Amino acid sequence: MNSLVPSTGTPLLIGGKLVPGGRGVFATIDPATEEVLGYAADASAEDLDAAVGAARAAFDDTGWSRDPAFRAHCLRQLRDTMRDHIEELRQITVAEVGAPVVLTSGPQLEGPVNDLSFAADLAESYSWETDLGTAVQMGSTSRRVLRREAVGVVGAITPWNFPHQINLAKLGPALAAGNTVVLKPAPDTPWCAAVLGALITEHTDIPAGVVNIVTSSDHGVGARLVEDPRVDMITFTGSTRTGRAVMASAAQTLKRTFLELGGKSAAVVLDDADIAAAAAYTAFSVAVHAGQGCALTTRMLVPRESYDAAVTAAAGTLRGLKAGDPTKPGTICGPLISAAQRERVERYLDIARAEGGTIVVGGGRPAGAERGYFVEPTLISGLPNTATVAQEEIFGPVLVVVPHDGDADAIRLANESPYGLSGSVWGTDPDRVERVVAGIRTGTLSVNGGLWYHADAPFGGYKQSGIGREMGVAGFEEYLETKLVASPA
Ligand code: NAD
């Protein structure tokens, strides 16, 4: 099978040791075939407690947090061993996540592995100390030095849709900053995280306890990580609903929370844009990875007078993008992660119909696909922005087209959402485009197809899409505390 996955199942990583789970094992499933791929250790509450204890000891009792050069060395080792095992990792990612293989050359695998270089470089180049000079207070002169230090023990809780991207975008900067980590991945994709355990113990000098990985079928293990007073910070990516629970629970110990949550991003097409091209591009992007991307533009706002033309162009694109086998290089729309996720998407399609929407393309499972959690790329028209499917995150390959009445109305509609994660603007007049960009309240924006995803580009949400920024220098600084030291001058 795969040399990274033992036949008995992947182990936990706790205190530098690969260990079985206190609750036995749980299955990981190929969402394209519904077959059991194999097993992962199922962590218990006691395993989680041991992992937090190990992370605490590694932070408090070793020199890890004070040795950025060593941390950079370890992160490069992790990057290199992942590169050495890239084909095995690719196989796991396509099988366990249902990720179209084409995406593993980018954000599903190779992108985040390469981005470990950015974290390692930052550990070496970052200005850990800034001299603020002298200042006089009540007749006494002091020299002030501002220091940046690691926060401490970081609990990282991640979802299943882009597991390497999200696991590594937390692990890389958290470690570069000098923290120790307990990583709790989603139950649907345990292997993508668990295989890091063997790579870390066998191919890196990362000290015991600095990284701990607890796979579990029990969401309660994540909840316990948030509650634990020995944990200084939670970095969480997942749904807004769970993020809210994480924040409420973290309030009990007043630990720092960094939240990357859901989205319902708008593609805003202005009347001077190439409307057919913008609609085709947007439709294509919504089908990528079966729409399981938090930042996808799943609402397209188009000029009312061009509504039919936009629907026709988007429909043409989606009709040509069949949901299918993620191992095939030409596939961009694979399966949804689970039967539950497919039911959720189908429920939203029923709601769209019940609220008076028209399913222009797709609308359900592909004909003849007896196995796999597939849903056809789907286009919904005829609904206002207040409709349920225009307001709530579906997390499936579903695009909703909504008419607008000019630039100001388009801005209003784009912002008429509890979310503020991402979006796009399409138009030719730079002044109008700039006014719309300035008016939209989201963390990232693409203009005319520009790509914002990169190691140095901070990503995150306004409003209920989150708190904080991942990636870039901002994403590294999330994992730092500030200490001001003053001495007599
Ligand atoms: P989810 O919220 O159901 O689960 C995310 C993680 O939280 C999992 O590891 C889960 O086990 C854990 N968890 C569940 N309940 C918990 C609790 N009470 N306390 C602590 N941890 C708990 O999300 P999901 O279904 O795995 O992922 C899909 C969601 O993630 C979508 O809403 C998507 O928009 C969002 N997402 C956001 C980003 C971003 O960067 N903004 C990126 C990817 C995905």
Residues whose N, C-alpha, C, O or C-beta is under 5 A from the ligand:
A	BS01	NAD	I157 T158 P159 W160 K184 P185 A186 P187 H219 G222 A223 T237 G238 S239 T240 T242 A245 E260 L261 G262 G263 C294 S465
